[in-house]
Amino acid sequence: MRFKILTFSALISFSLISPAKNFMEQKNITLSFAKELTTNVIESCSEAGYQVAVTVIDAGGNVKTIERMDKAGPHTITASQMKAFTALTTQSPSLLVMENASKNQGAQNLVNIPGLLLLGGGLPIIIGADIVGAVGVGGAPGGHLDHECASLALNKMMKSVES
């Protein structure tokens, strides 16, 4: 009997919690979106003659896809993942983070934060006002070129999302 009363009391207590106040909805990318974006980035970089790795992460920083082109170096996997994480957590392209850190002495310590890589090639994926994931590219002969490949592919994807 006492167990039933405690269970009933717990159920009443949980029903009084307002979901709107204690939980939030978060937009996120799907695996199919991540796969398509990865394919588009690889096509974009391949057309430019670059061998790269591509990582797409969701809004929580979890890896959705990683692909490395046949002749991309093994380090490009880690670099692409760190660039995506940098873009997601700073809510800015990693190229912009790198540029700002070089100009701002206080931001130069960002290089000491585990998981961040201050090189071009990471872009946040933004739908409306929500950051729903990020893409990172590593392996082109310069972060600015990784950035260009990622930008071309992401812009192409966003046009199809907006349509």
Summary of the structure (lengths in Angstrom):
residues: 163
radius of gyration: 20.2
end to end distance: 59.6
largest distance: 73.7
contacts: 528
relative contact order: 0.18
helix: 55%
strand: 17%
